[in-house]
Amino acid sequence: MATEIRIEDVTSSLESALSVSSLVPLAQGGQKYVFECKLEEFEAVAKVVMLPTGPDHFHVLERAQREVEILAAIDSPRVVSVLSEVVELEYAGAPFAAAWVEKRLDGTDMRFNLEEPWDSDRCARLLVHIGEALTAFHEQDVVHRDLSPANIRELSDGSFALMDPGLARHLAKSALTGLYQPGTPGHRSPEHVPGGDIQPVSDIFALGILAYRALTGALPIDPLGSEDEYFHRLRNFDCPAVEIMRPDMPGPMCAIINRCLQRQPARRFLDGGELLDELKLLPDFFGLHFLES
C-alpha cells in the first residue's frame, strides 16, 4: 500500500485529518516524512510515519502513539512540544500512515554542527540544556534511549532542545516499554548491549558521548566493525578522558563529562536531576541560567 501513495495523497490527508495548512516537504528518513506547516497561529511540523501491512502495522502505530504520549506529558522548553494526537491517514478507505503535529523549532540539528570542535561555552550549554531535558524525561519515569545528534536541535539563540523519543522506554508502564534495546551506533551506552537494562543513567552516558564528540570530533567508543565487536567494546572498554584530546578545556567540565562516561553505571550521575545538581554546584557555570525547578 505505502508504495502506491503519492506525496499529494499524503498532504491532502494531512490537511483533512489534522487541519494543517501551507504544507512543504522538509525531510525524509526511512519511513518517516516531515513537513513544514501551519496549525492555526503556530509554526509547526507534521510528522508522518508510513504503516507497513501485516502485524508490524500495529507495532509501528503503537510506537508513534508512545512518542506523542511521552511528549504530551512533558512541559519543558528543552523538549519539543506536541500539538496534536496521533491520527491515522487513509487512502482509498485504508489506513497507510500515522501522523501528528509538533511545534516547529528553528535552528539546525546537532548532526550538522559537528564539523569543527566546539568551545567550552557551547558545550556547557549542551550539558545544561539537555540535562534539563533529560530531567523532564526522567521525572516521568521515561528513558529516551536514543540520544544522538539527529535528535538534538541547536536553536538560533544558542539553546538546545531534545526531540524524537520514538524509541523511549517508560519504566512504569509496561505497555510503553520496548522489548529490545535500540539506539544509534556510536551513541549507545553499555546497557544497550543485548540483555542490558537501560535506565536513566544510560541517557547520562549518551549525553557524555555527545559532549565528548562535540569537543573532540571523535566518539569515545568506536562503533566500527561487527556489532558483536562494538558490543564487546561497550562492555569492556573505558572511555578515554576528554582532557587527553582537549587539554584546553576547563577541568570541572572535563570532570563532568568523564563521570558521565564511566562504564559502571553507579559511577555516573544516576539521572538528569543528579547531573543538574552537580552542575549547579560549580561557581557560575559559564554564566548559564538554569530553568526554575
C-alpha positions, 0 to 999 in steps of 0.5 A, a space after each residue: 500500500 505505502 508504495 502506491 501513495 503519492 506525496 499529494 495523497 499524503 498532504 491532502 490527508 494531512 490537511 483533512 485529518 489534522 487541519 494543517 495548512 501551507 504544507 512543504 516537504 522538509 525531510 525524509 528518513 526511512 519511513 518517516 516524512 516531515 513537513 513544514 506547516 501551519 496549525 492555526 497561529 503556530 509554526 509547526 511540523 507534521 510528522 508522518 510515519 508510513 504503516 507497513 501491512 501485516 502485524 508490524 502495522 500495529 507495532 509501528 502505530 503503537 510506537 508513534 502513539 508512545 512518542 506523542 504520549 511521552 511528549 504530551 506529558 512533558 512541559 519543558 522548553 528543552 523538549 519539543 512540544 506536541 500539538 496534536 494526537 496521533 491520527 491515522 491517514 487513509 487512502 482509498 478507505 485504508 489506513 497507510 500512515 500515522 501522523 501528528 503535529 509538533 511545534 516547529 523549532 528553528 535552528 539546525 540539528 546537532 548532526 550538522 554542527 559537528 564539523 569543527 570542535 566546539 568551545 567550552 561555552 557551547 558545550 556547557 550549554 549542551 550539558 545544561 540544556 539537555 540535562 534539563 531535558 533529560 530531567 523532564 524525561 526522567 521525572 516521568 519515569 521515561 528513558 529516551 534511549 536514543 540520544 544522538 545528534 539527529 535528535 538534538 536541535 541547536 536553536 538560533 539563540 544558542 539553546 538546545 532542545 531534545 526531540 524524537 523519543 520514538 524509541 523511549 522506554 517508560 519504566 512504569 508502564 509496561 505497555 510503553 516499554 520496548 522489548 529490545 534495546 535500540 539506539 544509534 551506533 556510536 551513541 549507545 551506552 553499555 546497557 544497550 548491549 543485548 540483555 542490558 537494562 537501560 535506565 536513566 543513567 544510560 541517557 547520562 552516558 549518551 549525553 557524555 558521548 555527545 559532549 565528548 564528540 562535540 569537543 573532540 570530533 571523535 566518539 569515545 567508543 568506536 562503533 566500527 566493525 561487527 556489532 558483536 565487536 562494538 558490543 564487546 567494546 561497550 562492555 569492556 572498554 573505558 572511555 578515554 578522558 576528554 582532557 587527553 584530546 582537549 587539554 584546553 578545556 576547563 577541568 570541572 567540565 572535563 570532570 563532568 563529562 568523564 563521570 558521565 562516561 564511566 562504564 559502571 553505571 553507579 559511577 555516573 550521575 544516576 539521572 538528569 536531576 543528579 547531573 543538574 545538581 552537580 552542575 549547579 554546584 560549580 561557581 557560575 557555570 559559564 554564566 548559564 541560567 538554569 530553568 526554575 525547578 
